[in-house]
Amino acid sequence: MVGGADGVLDGVLPAGALLVGRVWDPAAGGPRVVAVDTAAPPGGSGWGVHELTDREPTVSGLLDRDDHLALVRDVVRGEPRWWTDDLLRASPGSPADAHLLAPVDLQVVKACGVTFADSLAERVIEERSGGDPARAGAVRAEVAEVLGGTLSSVRPGSAEAARLREVLRARGWWSQYLEVGLGPDPEVFTKAPVLASVGHGAAVGVPSWSRWNNPEPELVLVVTSRGQVVGATLGNDVNLRDVEGRSALLLGRAKDANASSALGPFVRLLDDSLSLDALRTIEIDLEVRGADGFVLRGRNSLARISRPFEELVAATLGSHHQYPDGFVLYTGTLFAPTADRDEPGQGFTHHVGDVVRISCPALGTLENVVLATEDLPPWTFGLGELLRRLGLPRTVTPS
C-alpha cells in the first residue's frame, strides 16, 4: 500500500496548494470531482477533501471555466466529504473503498517525445540497436563518439540544428529521433484513451513479453480547450523500449496499453502560489525499488528541456487541431535509465513488483507498483459508463 497514515506528511501532497482531482465514491458508484486546499491547516486525518460534483460534474468542465479558481476556493470553505489520509490508505481499484483516481477525466492524454537532448541520444540508441538491450552498450559507446556533447546546446529548429542535421545525414547517421529532436516540429502523440489513465496508488502495467522497458517521470501540463495551461500534475509515461526501438511506427504498441499512463496525485492549479514560469525550472525525482533489492534513482530537470512549453502546446492545439474538452500533455523526460540490472551492458528494465515513486515539492508524489499488464483487471470504465453514472444517456445525438 502506498501513502499510509503519514502520507500527507511525507510529501504525497504539496503544501500550500489548491488541488483538484477525482475520488471513486462507492456510495454513488462512480467518480466524484473534488478539491483540496493544503494551505489550510490539516486535521487529524490530513486535509479535507471537498466534493464539487454538483457544481461541475467533470474536471474537464471545471477547468475550462474562467472562474474555476473562484469556484474551487468557494467549495473548499465548506465541510469536507473525505480526508486525504483516509484516501491514501484506501485500496486503489476497490469499488468498495473511496480512493483516488487519475485527476483528469474527459481531457485527451497527449505526450511529447524527444524534448531533452540527453534522452534524444537514448532514443537513437534504441533505434540503432533495433530494440535489443544486449546491443545497447556497444551502440551507446558509438553514439557518444559520434554525437559527443553537441546536442545539449543546440536549439531545435534553429539554423545550427539544420546544419547539424545535414552533417549527421552525410555521415549516415540520420534518424527519425534526430528529426523531431532537432527539426522544427516536436513529436506529439496520443498516450492513452480518455479515462484510461490510472492514479496514485494504482498498478501500472508492463506486458509480460517486454524485455526492455522503463518508467518516464514527467511534468504533465493541464490545458483548456482554448490552449491555456491552468494546472499541472505528475506523470509516468510507461515505455517499452524493445518495441519502439524496432520501429517508430510501433509507437502506439510501445506507449499505449492498459495502465501505461499514470497521473497524479492531484492537479495543482496555477495561481499566485505557483506560476507557469515556476514550472520551467522544477526538478522531478524518480525512485524505483524492486523486490530484488535493486534501487534506481534519477532526476528530470525541466530547466534542460529543449523546447518551451508554449511551443509544445501550440504543436498540439491550434487551427490544425482542437480539443473541446481540453487535454493533458506529458512534456517528456531528461531521464533515460542506463544502469545495468540483470545482465552487464543491458541497462535497466522493470520487474514485476517494482515500486515507482515520482515526486517534486511543487506537485507532490505519484507512486505506483508495476504488474504484468495481462494480470491487471480489464479496463471497463469508459465514456459511456461515465455518462450513465452521471445520470446522462449513453448515446448523445449531435446537434
FIKEMAR-963236 format. One record per residue (C-alpha): residue number from 0; residue in one letter; chain; x, y, z. Coordinates in Angstrom, 2 decimals. Layout:
BEGIN
     n   res   chain         u         v         w
   NUM     a       A         X         Y         Z
...
END
This chain:
BEGIN
     n   res   chain         u         v         w
     0     m       A      0.00      0.00      0.00
     1     v       A      1.35      3.43     -0.88
     2     g       A      0.86      6.57      1.17
     3     g       A     -0.26      5.46      4.61
     4     a       A     -1.16      7.28      7.77
     5     d       A      1.71      9.72      7.31
     6     g       A      1.11     10.05      3.55
     7     v       A      0.39     13.76      3.78
     8     l       A      3.49     14.43      5.86
     9     d       A      5.95     12.54      3.67
    10     g       A      5.31     14.65      0.59
    11     v       A      2.49     12.84     -1.20
    12     l       A      0.69     16.20     -1.38
    13     p       A      2.34     19.58     -1.94
    14     a       A      2.00     22.17      0.81
    15     g       A      0.26     25.49      0.25
    16     a       A     -1.54     24.34     -2.90
    17     l       A     -5.01     24.39     -4.38
    18     l       A     -5.66     20.91     -5.81
    19     v       A     -8.41     19.27     -7.83
    20     g       A     -8.88     15.63     -8.70
    21     r       A    -11.24     12.69     -8.64
    22     v       A    -12.33     10.20     -5.99
    23     w       A    -14.13      6.90     -6.53
    24     d       A    -17.24      7.12     -4.35
    25     p       A    -18.73      3.70     -3.51
    26     a       A    -21.95      5.33     -2.31
    27     a       A    -22.51      6.97     -5.70
    28     g       A    -20.97      4.07     -7.60
    29     g       A    -18.76      6.38     -9.67
    30     p       A    -16.16      9.14     -9.76
    31     r       A    -16.64     12.46     -7.99
    32     v       A    -14.84     15.74     -8.66
    33     v       A    -13.02     17.00     -5.55
    34     a       A    -10.84     19.85     -4.31
    35     v       A     -8.24     20.13     -1.54
    36     d       A     -6.63     23.23     -0.06
    37     t       A     -3.30     22.36      1.53
    38     a       A     -2.77     25.97      2.53
    39     a       A     -5.42     25.32      5.21
    40     p       A     -4.44     23.65      8.48
    41     p       A     -4.67     19.83      8.25
    42     g       A     -6.90     17.89     10.60
    43     g       A     -6.38     14.58     12.33
    44     s       A     -6.70     12.66      9.05
    45     g       A     -4.91     15.10      6.81
    46     w       A     -6.59     17.78      4.75
    47     g       A    -10.28     17.90      3.95
    48     v       A    -11.39     16.63      0.55
    49     h       A    -14.35     18.66     -0.69
    50     e       A    -16.77     17.43     -3.32
    51     l       A    -17.88     19.77     -6.09
    52     t       A    -19.54     17.33     -8.50
    53     d       A    -22.90     19.07     -8.04
    54     r       A    -21.28     22.34     -9.19
    55     e       A    -19.29     20.77    -12.04
    56     p       A    -19.62     17.05    -12.85
    57     t       A    -16.26     16.76    -14.67
    58     v       A    -12.75     18.03    -14.07
    59     s       A    -12.62     19.00    -17.73
    60     g       A    -15.68     21.22    -17.40
    61     l       A    -14.41     22.73    -14.16
    62     l       A    -11.01     23.72    -15.54
    63     d       A    -12.47     25.16    -18.74
    64     r       A    -14.40     27.73    -16.72
    65     d       A    -12.95     31.22    -16.48
    66     d       A    -13.95     31.26    -12.80
    67     h       A    -12.52     27.84    -11.88
    68     l       A    -10.23     29.26     -9.18
    69     a       A    -13.07     31.21     -7.53
    70     l       A    -15.33     28.16     -7.64
    71     v       A    -12.73     25.87     -6.06
    72     r       A    -11.91     28.42     -3.35
    73     d       A    -15.58     28.68     -2.52
    74     v       A    -16.03     24.92     -2.30
    75     v       A    -13.04     24.31      0.00
    76     r       A    -14.56     26.66      2.59
    77     g       A    -17.33     24.14      3.21
    78     e       A    -17.43     20.83      5.06
    79     p       A    -15.20     18.07      3.65
    80     r       A    -16.63     14.82      2.36
    81     w       A    -13.41     12.81      2.86
    82     w       A     -9.93     13.23      4.33
    83     t       A     -6.69     12.90      2.43
    84     d       A     -5.03     10.32      4.69
    85     d       A     -8.07      8.05      4.51
    86     l       A     -7.97      8.14      0.72
    87     l       A     -4.22      7.44      0.69
    88     r       A     -4.74      4.40      2.93
    89     a       A     -7.53      3.02      0.73
    90     s       A     -7.18      0.11     -1.69
    91     p       A     -6.91      1.56     -5.21
    92     g       A     -9.27     -0.07     -7.65
    93     s       A    -11.58     -1.48     -5.00
    94     p       A    -15.20     -0.44     -5.74
    95     a       A    -15.98     -0.84     -2.03
    96     d       A    -13.48      1.80     -0.87
    97     a       A    -13.30      5.52     -1.61
    98     h       A     -9.94      6.04     -3.28
    99     l       A     -8.07      8.41     -5.56
   100     l       A     -8.42      8.16     -9.32
   101     a       A     -6.38      9.83    -12.04
   102     p       A     -7.19     13.53    -11.53
   103     v       A     -8.48     14.17    -15.07
   104     d       A    -11.41     12.76    -16.99
   105     l       A    -12.56     13.99    -20.42
   106     q       A     -9.22     15.52    -21.38
   107     v       A     -7.31     13.76    -24.16
   108     v       A     -3.99     12.37    -22.91
   109     k       A     -1.24     13.63    -25.22
   110     a       A      2.53     13.33    -24.88
   111     c       A      5.67     14.87    -26.34
   112     g       A      8.80     12.86    -27.03
   113     v       A     12.47     13.66    -27.53
   114     t       A     12.22     17.05    -25.80
   115     f       A     15.56     16.69    -23.99
   116     a       A     18.95     16.30    -25.68
   117     d       A     20.08     13.59    -23.25
   118     s       A     17.03     11.42    -23.89
   119     l       A     17.39     12.09    -27.62
   120     a       A     20.68     10.19    -27.58
   121     e       A     18.99      7.25    -25.84
   122     r       A     16.21      7.16    -28.45
   123     v       A     18.87      6.95    -31.16
   124     i       A     20.49      4.10    -29.21
   125     e       A     17.17      2.23    -29.08
   126     e       A     16.75      2.63    -32.80
   127     r       A     20.29      1.62    -33.82
   128     s       A     20.19     -1.40    -31.50
   129     g       A     16.85     -2.49    -33.02
   130     g       A     15.25     -2.67    -29.57
   131     d       A     17.74     -5.33    -28.44
   132     p       A     19.06     -4.50    -24.93
   133     a       A     22.04     -6.81    -25.47
   134     r       A     23.34     -4.46    -28.18
   135     a       A     22.64     -1.22    -26.28
   136     g       A     26.02     -0.94    -24.53
   137     a       A     28.07     -1.10    -27.71
   138     v       A     25.72      1.23    -29.56
   139     r       A     25.79      3.69    -26.66
   140     a       A     29.57      3.97    -26.93
   141     e       A     29.27      4.53    -30.70
   142     v       A     26.63      7.24    -30.25
   143     a       A     28.76      9.02    -27.65
   144     e       A     31.73      9.04    -30.04
   145     v       A     29.71     10.43    -32.96
   146     l       A     27.45     12.90    -31.15
   147     g       A     29.54     13.77    -28.11
   148     g       A     28.10     16.78    -26.30
   149     t       A     26.95     18.58    -29.43
   150     l       A     23.23     18.09    -28.88
   151     s       A     22.75     19.76    -25.50
   152     s       A     23.49     23.29    -26.73
   153     v       A     21.51     23.15    -29.97
   154     r       A     18.07     24.80    -30.16
   155     p       A     15.63     22.63    -32.17
   156     g       A     14.55     24.27    -35.40
   157     s       A     17.48     26.72    -35.42
   158     a       A     19.96     27.23    -38.26
   159     e       A     22.60     25.50    -36.15
   160     a       A     20.30     22.49    -35.73
   161     a       A     19.71     22.39    -39.50
   162     r       A     23.47     22.35    -40.15
   163     l       A     23.96     19.54    -37.62
   164     r       A     21.19     17.54    -39.27
   165     e       A     22.96     17.80    -42.62
   166     v       A     26.30     16.76    -41.11
   167     l       A     24.71     13.70    -39.49
   168     r       A     22.85     12.82    -42.67
   169     a       A     26.09     12.98    -44.68
   170     r       A     27.73     10.60    -42.18
   171     g       A     24.88      8.09    -42.50
   172     w       A     23.59      8.89    -39.04
   173     w       A     20.13     10.20    -39.83
   174     s       A     17.26      9.10    -37.57
   175     q       A     13.60      9.97    -37.10
   176     y       A     14.50     10.81    -33.50
   177     l       A     17.06     13.36    -34.64
   178     e       A     14.38     14.83    -36.92
   179     v       A     11.98     15.55    -34.04
   180     g       A     14.81     16.37    -31.62
   181     l       A     16.49     18.90    -33.91
   182     g       A     13.87     19.79    -36.52
   183     p       A     11.18     22.48    -36.43
   184     d       A      8.33     20.19    -35.32
   185     p       A      8.20     18.40    -31.95
   186     e       A      6.90     14.88    -31.57
   187     v       A      3.34     14.86    -30.19
   188     f       A      1.35     11.64    -29.89
   189     t       A     -1.72     10.31    -28.09
   190     k       A     -0.53      8.49    -24.99
   191     a       A     -3.80      6.94    -23.79
   192     p       A     -7.55      6.99    -24.43
   193     v       A     -9.80      9.27    -22.42
   194     l       A    -10.42      7.84    -18.91
   195     a       A     -7.73      5.14    -19.32
   196     s       A     -5.07      6.68    -17.04
   197     v       A     -4.57      5.34    -13.52
   198     g       A     -3.95      7.38    -10.39
   199     h       A     -1.77      7.44     -7.32
   200     g       A     -1.52      4.06     -5.60
   201     a       A     -2.79      2.04     -8.56
   202     a       A     -0.77     -0.51    -10.52
   203     v       A      0.87      0.39    -13.82
   204     g       A      1.14     -2.30    -16.46
   205     v       A      4.07     -3.70    -18.45
   206     p       A      3.29     -6.55    -20.87
   207     s       A      4.91     -9.79    -19.75
   208     w       A      6.60    -10.28    -23.13
   209     s       A      8.53     -6.98    -22.96
   210     r       A     12.21     -7.42    -22.11
   211     w       A     13.34     -3.78    -22.15
   212     n       A     11.12     -1.11    -20.60
   213     n       A     11.27      1.75    -18.17
   214     p       A      9.34      4.48    -16.34
   215     e       A      9.45      8.04    -17.63
   216     p       A      8.97     10.66    -14.88
   217     e       A      7.36     13.71    -16.43
   218     l       A      5.72     17.04    -15.79
   219     v       A      2.20     16.95    -17.25
   220     l       A      0.53     20.21    -18.22
   221     v       A     -3.25     20.53    -17.93
   222     v       A     -4.59     22.63    -20.81
   223     t       A     -8.05     24.02    -21.52
   224     s       A     -9.92     23.89    -24.83
   225     r       A     -8.56     27.40    -25.51
   226     g       A     -4.94     26.35    -25.07
   227     q       A     -4.49     27.91    -21.62
   228     v       A     -2.29     26.00    -19.16
   229     v       A     -4.27     26.08    -15.90
   230     g       A     -2.59     23.33    -13.88
   231     a       A      0.00     20.60    -13.71
   232     t       A      0.43     17.12    -12.33
   233     l       A      3.00     14.33    -12.33
   234     g       A      3.02     11.54    -14.86
   235     n       A      4.64      8.18    -15.55
   236     d       A      4.82      7.59    -19.30
   237     v       A      5.50      3.83    -19.13
   238     n       A      7.62      2.96    -22.17
   239     l       A      8.52     -0.29    -23.96
   240     r       A     11.99      0.35    -25.35
   241     d       A     12.24     -3.01    -27.11
   242     v       A      9.12     -2.18    -29.14
   243     e       A      9.80      1.45    -30.05
   244     g       A     13.43      0.58    -30.82
   245     r       A     12.31     -1.87    -33.50
   246     s       A     10.36      0.81    -35.34
   247     a       A      8.94      4.22    -34.52
   248     l       A      5.80      3.08    -36.35
   249     l       A      5.18      0.81    -33.36
   250     l       A      4.86      3.81    -31.05
   251     g       A      1.23      3.00    -30.24
   252     r       A      2.15     -0.51    -29.13
   253     a       A      5.12      0.80    -27.16
   254     k       A      3.19      3.52    -25.35
   255     d       A     -0.49      2.61    -25.08
   256     a       A     -1.52     -0.46    -23.09
   257     n       A     -3.79     -0.88    -20.09
   258     a       A     -2.43      1.16    -17.15
   259     s       A      0.52      2.53    -19.15
   260     s       A     -0.36      6.11    -18.21
   261     a       A     -0.26      7.17    -14.55
   262     l       A     -1.22     10.69    -13.43
   263     g       A     -1.49     12.31    -10.04
   264     p       A     -1.92     12.52     -7.21
   265     f       A     -3.92     15.71     -7.96
   266     v       A     -3.86     18.54    -10.47
   267     r       A     -2.27     21.57     -8.84
   268     l       A     -3.97     24.71    -10.09
   269     l       A     -1.77     27.55    -11.28
   270     d       A     -2.35     30.63     -9.14
   271     d       A     -0.34     33.12     -7.10
   272     s       A      1.38     30.24     -5.28
   273     l       A      2.63     28.51     -8.46
   274     s       A      3.06     30.06    -11.89
   275     l       A      3.80     28.54    -15.28
   276     d       A      7.22     30.16    -15.18
   277     a       A      7.98     28.41    -11.89
   278     l       A      7.31     25.05    -13.57
   279     r       A     10.08     25.72    -16.09
   280     t       A     12.79     25.04    -13.51
   281     i       A     11.32     22.33    -11.27
   282     e       A     13.13     19.04    -10.74
   283     i       A     11.25     15.75    -10.68
   284     d       A     12.84     12.86     -8.82
   285     l       A     12.38      9.19     -9.65
   286     e       A     12.97      6.20     -7.40
   287     v       A     12.33      2.59     -8.37
   288     r       A     12.59     -0.06     -5.65
   289     g       A     12.45     -3.71     -6.64
   290     a       A     11.64     -6.78     -4.58
   291     d       A     15.12     -7.99     -5.61
   292     g       A     16.71     -5.11     -3.68
   293     f       A     17.55     -3.15     -6.80
   294     v       A     17.19      0.63     -6.43
   295     l       A     17.20      3.06     -9.33
   296     r       A     17.23      6.82     -8.88
   297     g       A     17.10      9.60    -11.42
   298     r       A     16.07     13.19    -11.94
   299     n       A     14.20     15.08    -14.65
   300     s       A     15.33     18.73    -14.65
   301     l       A     12.86     20.84    -16.58
   302     a       A     15.38     23.66    -16.94
   303     r       A     17.15     21.50    -19.52
   304     i       A     14.14     20.97    -21.79
   305     s       A     14.91     21.81    -25.42
   306     r       A     11.57     23.41    -26.32
   307     p       A      9.44     25.86    -24.29
   308     f       A      6.05     24.74    -23.02
   309     e       A      4.27     27.18    -25.32
   310     e       A      5.83     25.52    -28.39
   311     l       A      4.66     22.08    -27.25
   312     v       A      1.12     23.31    -26.56
   313     a       A      0.96     25.13    -29.92
   314     a       A      2.08     21.97    -31.74
   315     t       A     -0.83     20.13    -30.09
   316     l       A     -3.70     22.63    -30.29
   317     g       A     -4.31     25.26    -32.94
   318     s       A     -6.02     25.80    -36.26
   319     h       A     -4.87     22.28    -37.22
   320     h       A     -6.48     20.52    -34.22
   321     q       A     -8.93     21.42    -31.46
   322     y       A     -9.71     19.70    -28.15
   323     p       A    -13.16     20.78    -26.96
   324     d       A    -12.69     19.06    -23.58
   325     g       A     -9.09     20.17    -23.17
   326     f       A     -6.06     17.92    -22.93
   327     v       A     -3.19     16.98    -20.70
   328     l       A      0.32     16.98    -22.11
   329     y       A      3.26     14.89    -20.97
   330     t       A      6.25     17.16    -21.63
   331     g       A      8.95     14.50    -21.99
   332     t       A     11.81     13.46    -19.76
   333     l       A     15.51     14.05    -19.41
   334     f       A     15.85     10.72    -17.63
   335     a       A     16.68      7.52    -19.53
   336     p       A     17.98      4.70    -17.29
   337     t       A     21.25      3.05    -18.32
   338     a       A     22.25      1.32    -15.05
   339     d       A     22.54     -2.44    -15.53
   340     r       A     20.03     -4.51    -13.58
   341     d       A     20.12     -8.10    -14.87
   342     e       A     22.95     -8.56    -17.37
   343     p       A     26.03     -6.37    -17.94
   344     g       A     25.51     -3.96    -20.80
   345     q       A     21.73     -4.44    -20.99
   346     g       A     20.72     -1.49    -18.82
   347     f       A     17.53     -1.22    -16.78
   348     t       A     14.21     -2.97    -17.23
   349     h       A     11.24     -3.35    -14.89
   350     h       A     10.48     -6.40    -12.77
   351     v       A      7.01     -7.22    -11.51
   352     g       A      6.63     -5.73     -8.04
   353     d       A      8.77     -2.63     -8.67
   354     v       A      7.51      0.39     -6.74
   355     v       A      7.88      3.57     -8.80
   356     r       A      7.90      6.86     -6.91
   357     i       A      7.89     10.15     -8.87
   358     s       A      8.00     13.32     -6.79
   359     c       A      8.70     17.02     -6.55
   360     p       A      7.82     19.51     -3.81
   361     a       A      5.55     21.61     -6.05
   362     l       A      3.33     18.72     -7.17
   363     g       A      3.68     16.00     -4.54
   364     t       A      4.31     12.31     -5.14
   365     l       A      2.91      9.83     -7.62
   366     e       A      3.52      6.24     -6.53
   367     n       A      2.59      3.06     -8.38
   368     v       A      3.53     -0.62     -8.39
   369     v       A      4.46     -2.44    -11.61
   370     l       A      2.46     -5.54    -12.57
   371     a       A      2.11     -7.55    -15.76
   372     t       A     -0.48     -5.87    -17.96
   373     e       A     -2.21     -9.18    -18.59
   374     d       A     -2.73     -9.67    -14.84
   375     l       A     -4.49     -6.34    -14.32
   376     p       A     -8.27     -6.06    -14.27
   377     p       A     -9.59     -5.17    -17.74
   378     w       A    -10.30     -1.51    -18.41
   379     t       A    -14.11     -1.27    -18.46
   380     f       A    -15.00      2.24    -17.27
   381     g       A    -15.24      4.33    -20.44
   382     l       A    -17.15      7.37    -21.60
   383     g       A    -20.46      5.56    -21.92
   384     e       A    -20.23      4.32    -18.35
   385     l       A    -19.29      7.79    -17.08
   386     l       A    -22.35      9.26    -18.77
   387     r       A    -24.53      6.61    -17.16
   388     r       A    -23.09      7.24    -13.69
   389     l       A    -23.72     10.97    -14.13
   390     g       A    -27.34     10.24    -14.99
   391     l       A    -26.96     11.12    -18.66
   392     p       A    -27.99      8.98    -21.64
   393     r       A    -25.25      6.76    -23.07
   394     t       A    -25.98      7.83    -26.64
   395     v       A    -25.76     11.52    -27.45
   396     t       A    -27.16     12.71    -30.79
   397     p       A    -25.05     15.53    -32.30
   398     s       A    -26.94     18.78    -32.69
END
